[in-house]
């Protein structure tokens, strides 16, 4: 198989690093593991959390971002994360345990709002903008943004992965995304992160 090279990139969040194995990680969607309990579904996430200094793992389409806990040192943690990832990808182990519905993340309805059927067209426009304009930009930073609902002029979004912890994320959300959505969808008055 030859030596596999995993590339590392920094993200706007100093405690989060992005690892690119040079092959697809998720066939579809993304998966965020915020606690070791979440990681039960994935042997890879479990192995990363078991290093002890890891407090967040996020699977994107072609990357894995890892968030280190307060006070941990990436100089010692990075080689450990790389060796876990190398073992995983070199061994061709499955990303998820078979019991987790094939591991495809189904947009989970908890924390989302019932959209008003009358807003269907607006919601379709908002989702399209988020998928085509917002998510690709956020993916570069090692995270994802998930649409959670639209109610009375406010769009609710959830931030995941590296975005969830960056100080800049709330600003990005308010300024960038709010401006973009208001520009294209006049019905949008505000954007909130939940």
SULLINPE-V640759 format. One record per residue. RES is the residue in one letter. PSI is psi as a letter, one per 20 degrees, with the letter a starting at -180 (none if undefined). Layout:
{{RES PSI} {RES PSI}}
This chain:
{{X i} {X r} {X p} {X p} {X p} {X p} {X q} {X p} {X q} {X r} {X r} {X i} {X o} {X h} {X i} {X p} {X q} {X p} {X p} {X o} {X i} {X j} {X r} {X q} {X g} {X p} {X h} {X q} {X a} {X r} {X p} {X p} {X o} {X i} {X q} {X h} {X g} {X h} {X i} {X h} {X i} {X o} {X h} {X g} {X h} {X g} {X h} {X g} {X h} {X i} {X i} {X h} {X j} {X p} {X j} {X q} {X p} {X p} {X p} {X a} {X g} {X k} {X r} {X p} {X q} {X p} {X p} {X q} {X r} {X p} {X i} {X q} {X o} {X h} {X h} {X h} {X h} {X g} {X h} {X g} {X g} {X h} {X h} {X g} {X g} {X g} {X g} {X g} {X h} {X h} {X i} {X k} {X q} {X q} {X h} {X q} {X q} {X h} {X i} {X l} {X l} {X j} {X j} {X p} {X o} {X p} {X p} {X p} {X i} {X p} {X j} {X r} {X q} {X p} {X q} {X p} {X h} {X h} {X j} {X g} {X g} {X g} {X g} {X g} {X g} {X g} {X g} {X g} {X g} {X g} {X h} {X h} {X h} {X g} {X g} {X h} {X g} {X h} {X h} {X h} {X j} {X k} {X a} {X q} {X p} {X p} {X p} {X i} {X r} {X p} {X p} {X l} {X i} {X p} {X p} {X p} {X q} {X p} {X p} {X r} {X b} {X h} {X h} {X h} {X i} {X q} {X h} {X i} {X h} {X h} {X g} {X g} {X g} {X g} {X g} {X g} {X g} {X g} {X g} {X g} {X g} {X h} {X g} {X h} {X n} {X h} {X i} {X p} {X h} {X r} {X p} {X q} {X p} {X none}}
